[in-house]
């Protein structure tokens, strides 16, 4: 089914968008807003590219905002990117506050449109409370406690962690716990932005300020007014732009390209990086003064291999249930043990993808190791030296976690009797 649905009453505009986006996913087009509800029911797209005006001569976005609110209220609503021919800051902010994940102005540059929709596709992920932040390990309990404590403040937060651990979900949880929760949360992937577009993206630009600037456009600092701006992979920001970001944070104002008038901004800034903590103060990568400004609070998201077999089993159960939907699936004891011992270099993102693959391609209800597509999976270094007793203890913990504490179900997963499982529980002090 189409991953992207475009709704625009101008067939030429819709066609141009479809041609630009077709390399990302299957794309469908509708020109009549009265067809939107049926199209959403039929296609269940991941992203809706929504025009804001459907009446000739209209520029207030009333029709688009009404449709936007209807869409985001739906169960399993798509991520909505709004578009308008009018670069109205107030309309863009209103759309973001109403549930849109991003906006784009017409006419657009194709690379900007593609990047915008690609980011919206990537953000189609489970809510933090039920997704990657799930876990009962000490590290995850501590992280959730820190989020609850820090979220209510206005402090800048630097989120550290490897790729795939869920740094953006931590940012979303912080935003949801803050007084700014009713405002927009805008995420900017600094790693995907060409250096020449960084200032325009963050601070905005005026019409004619550079070759492709055919319309004035508010930057992300202005568009996130009253909310939160999440700067992902901040380590990819060139040093020259880091100086300008620091000035914006300290003065709480930005100057759009092509303008000499500063614009006040009211945002909370969260930043994230996958740079190893030991390298953070390398002056060739980070300006120390910017780092000090961003890291009022530092949150560390642990890699999955450090969270233990219990968390891995919980996440397996969560994602298998999510992707299997109406089906009931189980994991063989051998597969469960090997999954809990796997290093997971791609962290929770890799686990989620493995679960999706297994539920799509497995022929039966019992999933074996090969169904997860992990090939000759390496053991985590900490697991390589475990003796048999430790391996048995981890397997029992994982089975209990997957069975949600149900002894009969855990025994079935392990292929032992209830009595044998009780003996193992007593043996390992569980």
N, C-alpha and C positions, 0 to 999 in steps of 0.2 A: 504494500500500500504506500501511497505518497508520504514521504517524510515532511514535505513542505507544501503548504497550501497558501496561495496568493489570492487575496481579495482586493480587486481594484476595478472601478467602473470604466477605466480607460484601457481598452484591449491592447493598445500599443505599449503602454507602460507595463501591463501585466506580462506581455510577451517578452519585453526586454528583461524583466526580472527573472522570468523562467529560464531564458537562455543563459543568463549569468549564473544562475544557481543550480543548473541541472547536473553539474559535476559533483555537487555535494550530496545529492539524494534525488529520489523521484520527486517530481514537482507537479502539482495540479493547480489549475487556475479557475477562479469563478469571478464573474464581473457584476453579478447582481447580489447585493447584501441579503436579499430575501432567501437566497440559496445557501447561506452560510451554515445555518443550523443543520440542515440535511447533509451538507458536505462534511461537517465535523463528525456527525454520527457515522457516516459511511466510511470515511477515510481514516479517522483518528490520527491526524498528522502530529508530528512532534513540534513543528513550528508553524505559526500562522503569521504571514506578512500582511498586515492590515492597513489599508488606506484609511485616512481620517475624515475625508470629505466625499460625500456621494451626491451632493446637490450642486448643480452648476452655479459658479460664483461664490459658493460658500467657502469660508476659511476658518470658521470657529471650531471645527472638529467635533461638534455636538453629536453628529451621527456616529462618527468613529468611536467616541468615548462611550456611547451607549452600547455599541456592539462589543467593545473591549470588556466592559463590565459583565456583559452576558457571558462572554467566552470564559473569563477567568473564574466565574462562579460555577462552571461546569465541573463535573467529576472528571479527573484525568485530563484537565485542560491543557492545551498545547502552550508552549512558550510563545508569547506574542511580541513581535517586533512591529512597531507602528511606523508609518511613513506619511509624509505630507509635503505638499509643494511649498509650504510656508514655514520658514525657519523660526517659528515662534517659540521662545524659551518657555513661556508659561504653559503652552499647550503640550510641549514635550514633557515638562515636569509633571503636569496633571496626568498625562498618560502613564508615566512611570509610577506615580502614586496610586494609580488605579489598577496596577498589576502588570503592565508591559515590562518586558525585560530589557528593552532597548528601543531606540528610534533611529530613523534615517530620513534625510531630507531629499526631495527631488529637485533637480536632477542629481543623481548620485554618481560617484566613481565606482565602477564595478568591483574593484578590489576592496573598497570599503563595505559595499553591500555583502559581498561574499564573507568577509571577516565577521561582520555583524551577525549574519545568519548562522555561520559556522559556530560562533560562540554560543548562540542560543541553542543550537543542537547539542552542544557539549554540556550545557547546563541542565539538560533534561535528566536529572538524577533523583534518587530517593531523598525524602526529607531527612535532615540530620538525625532526628530522634529515632528514626527507624532504619537508617542506612549505615553508612560507614562509622558513625559515632556510637553504634551499638557495641557493647562489650563490657565484661565484668572484670577484666584485668585491673590491677592496681593502677596502671598507667592511664587507662581510659576513665576510670572513676575519678582520678585526680584531674584529668583534662576537663571533664564535664563540670567538676566543682569549680575549677578556675574560670570556665566560661560563664557560669552563673554569677560568680563574684565580680568578674571584670566587665561583663556585658552591660551592667547598669551604669557604668561610668562613661566619661567622655574621653578616656585615655586612648592614645594611639597604641596599637597592638602590632607586634611583629610575630608572624606565625612561621615557625620553622618546621621543615619536614621533607622527606623524600617525595619524588613524584608518585602520585597515586594514593597517598595516605589520607586525603580528604581535607586539604587545607582550605579550599573554598567552602566546604561544608562547615568548618569551624567559623569562618568569617560570617556565614549566614546565621549560624547559631548565635554569635555575638550580636549581630544586628537585631535578631528577633528578641534578644534579652535586653535590648537597650531602649531608652526613652524615644529613640528615633525609629522604632519598629514600624510606625505608620508611614514613614517616609520611604523614598526609593533606596534600593541597594543596587549600585552599579559596579560591575566587575570589569576590570581592564586587564587583559593579558599582555603584559609588557613584552613578553617574549615573542609575540606574533606581530608586533607593530614595527614597521620600517622606521628607522631612525628619523627620516625626514618628516614623518607624520606624528611623532610623539607629541610635540607642542600643540599642534592643531587638535589632536585627540583629547588631550588633558585640559588645555586652556581655551580652546575654541579659536575661530578666526573670523575675520571680516571679509566680505565679498571683495575679490580682487587682490587679496593679500599675497596670493601665489597663483601659479598658472591655472590650476584646476579649481580654484576657489570661486565657483560661479554663484554661490549663495553664502551668506553669513551663517555660521553654525556655532551653537553654544558648545563649549567643551564639557567634559565629564564632571569637572568640579562644579560648574554651574547647574548642570542637569541633575546632579545628586543633592541639590539644595534641601536642607532639612533632613537628610538621610545619611547614608554611609557610602563611601567610595573605597572599593577593595582593589588594591594594586597588586596583582598576582605576578610572581617571578620578577620582583623589583630588582633583582641582581642583574637583569638584562638591560636596565636603563643606562644609557651612556653617561659618563661623568658630567658632560656639559649640561645635559638635561637634569641630572641630579641636583645641580646648583639651582636651577630654576624651580624645581619641585620644592627644594628646601625653602626658597624665598616665599613661595605660595603658602606653605605650611606655617611659616613664622608670621607672615603679614596677614594671613587669612584673606588674601585677595589674589586674583589672577588678571593678567593682561592678555587679551586675545591677540593673535597675530594680526598685524595690520592696524592695530589700535594703540593709542597712547593713554587710554583711560582705564585704570584698574577697576575691576568688578569685585565687590565683596562676595565672599563665599562662606557658607555655613554648612560644613560637612565634617563627619568623623572619618578619619583615614585609617584603614587597616591595610597592612602590607604582608606579603608572604614571599618566601624564597626557599629554593631547594639547595641553596649553597650550604656546605658544611659549616657548622658553628665555628670551627677553628679558622675558617677562611673569611669570616665576616669582616674582620678589621683589616683586611688587605686593602690598602689605600688604592691599589690599582683596580679594584672592583667596586668598593663603596667609599663614598665620602664619609669620614667619621662623624662629621657634624650632622649629616642627614640620618645616619644610623642612630645616633643618640636621640634625634628628634622622633624617629619612628618606633624605637624600642622602649617606650615607657614601660610597657609590659611585654614579656616574651612568653609565647605559648609554644611548647614543643609537642608535635604530633608524632607518636611513636610509629616506627615501621611495624608492619604486621608480624614479621618474624620475631619481634620482641614481646608480642602481646600474649603468646602462649596458645596452647591447643584449645583451651576453653573458648577464647574469642574467635578463633578460626572456625570452630564447630558452630558457634552461634551465627556467625556471618554466613556460613554455608547453608544453614537451615533457613535463614532469612531470605537469601537470594534464590535458593531453589524453590521456596514457596512462592516468591514473587514471579519467577519466570514460568513455573509449572502451572500456575493459575488453578484450574479446576482439577488437575491431576495430583495424585499423591505419589511422591518419589522418595526413595530411600537410597542411602549410600552403603555399599558393602563395607564390612569391617576393614578389609585390606585397603580399600580406597580411602576410607576415613583416616586410617593411620598414616598413610602416605601423604594425604593432603595436609595433615597437621604437622608433618615433618618437612614439608616443602618450604623452600626459602622465600617464596613469593617476592621476587625482585621488583615486580610491578605493584606490590602492596594490594590494598583493597580493590583497586581498579582491576587488577589482573584476576583476583578471585571472582569478582562480579562477572567479568567476561567469561571465565571458565565455567561458571554456573549457567550462564545463558547458553553457552555452546552445548553443555551437557544436556540441558532440558530440550534443546531444539533437535539434537542429532541422535540422542539415545533412543533405542527401539523399544525398550521396556520401561518398567517403573523402578527397577533396581539399577542404580548407576555404578558402573565400575570405574576403575582408575582411568582406563583408556578413553572413556567418554568425556573427560575434562580437557583433553587435548594438551596436556602438559608434557608429553613425551617422557624422556628419561629425567625426571625431576630431581634436582640436587637437594640433598638434605641441608637444612640450615646448619651453620657451623656449630652452634650450641647443641644441635641434636646429634652430631656425628659421634660424640664421645659418650653418649648416654648408654648405661648398661641396660640389660633386659628388664630389670625391675623398674627403672625409670621410664622406659618405653611403655611398659604395661600400665603404669600409673597415668601417663599422658593419654593413652588410648581409652582408659576408663573415664577419665575426666572429659575427654572429647565426646564420648558416647553419651554420657549424662547430660552434657550441654546440648547435644543435638536432640536428645529425647526430652529436653525441658524437665529433667529430674525424674522422669518416669522410669522406675526400675525395670519393669517388664520390657518396655521399649528399648531401653539401653542394653539389656541382656540380649535381646533379639539382634540389635545392631552388632554386638560383639560376637554373636554366635555361641553364647554360653547360656547355662540355666540361671534362673534367679538366684538359686542357692550359691552357685559358683561366683556370681557377681557380688553377692553379699560378702563372701569370703575375701574377695579382692578389695572390696571397700574397707573391710576391717584391717586387712594386711597393710594397706597404704594409708590408713588413717583418714579416709575420706568420708 
